[in-house]
Amino acid sequence: MNIALIAHDNKKQEMVQFTVAFEPVLKKHDLYSTGTTGKRIMEETSLSIHRFQSGPLGGDQQIGAMIAKNEMDLILFFKDPLTAQPHEPDVTALIRLCDVYKIPLATNMATGEVLIKGLERGDFKWRSIVHGKEGKAGE
Ligand SMILES: O=C(CO)COP(=O)(O)O
């Protein structure tokens, strides 16, 4: 499965702790990340991650493009609700696309833990059914 790991600056430490804790689960999957989040995770774990641009420079949109092609199966996006982001429209667009394509999305670590445990249990195997489909919105 293709999994995106994204964290705003104030949540990057939580993301690192999360990926350290769940490294054995995550390493079985293809991981994608915005630039700085991916760099931090790779510095602190042995996970290999495809890094896109940093979020404010278009990374959220690059991950959004994968969602729009139905190429992303799970998004762990630890958002900072207390800090204004210069690229807020991109953040909103990414979350919207998760709803359009019904992609499981966690916006905080607590929900992330539930989803990752579901992933471990095989709860998202249904995603393999939609792979290869055109993935038109509303289908
Ligand atoms: O801004 C982000 C998500 O909106 C994250 O980007 P970075 O991982 O590059 O900090």
The ligand as an SDF file (V2000), in Angstrom:
LIG
                    3D

 10  9  0  0  0  0  0  0  0  0999 V2000
    3.6340   21.7560    5.3220 O   0  0  0  0  0  0  0  0  0  0  0  0
    3.4650   20.5720    5.3680 C   0  0  0  0  0  0  0  0  0  0  0  0
    2.1200   19.9900    5.1970 C   0  0  0  0  0  0  0  0  0  0  0  0
    1.1400   20.9510    4.9150 O   0  0  0  0  0  0  0  0  0  0  0  0
    4.5880   19.6520    5.5880 C   0  0  0  0  0  0  0  0  0  0  0  0
    5.6810   20.0100    4.7840 O   0  0  0  0  0  0  0  0  0  0  0  0
    7.1470   19.6180    5.2180 P   0  0  0  0  0  0  0  0  0  0  0  0
    7.1500   18.1620    5.5310 O   0  0  0  0  0  0  0  0  0  0  0  0
    8.0260   19.9300    4.0650 O   0  0  0  0  0  0  0  0  0  0  0  0
    7.4670   20.4590    6.4270 O   0  0  0  0  0  0  0  0  0  0  0  0
  1  2  2  0
  2  3  1  0
  2  5  1  0
  3  4  1  0
  5  6  1  0
  6  7  1  0
  7  8  2  0
  7  9  1  0
  7 10  1  0
M  END
$$$$
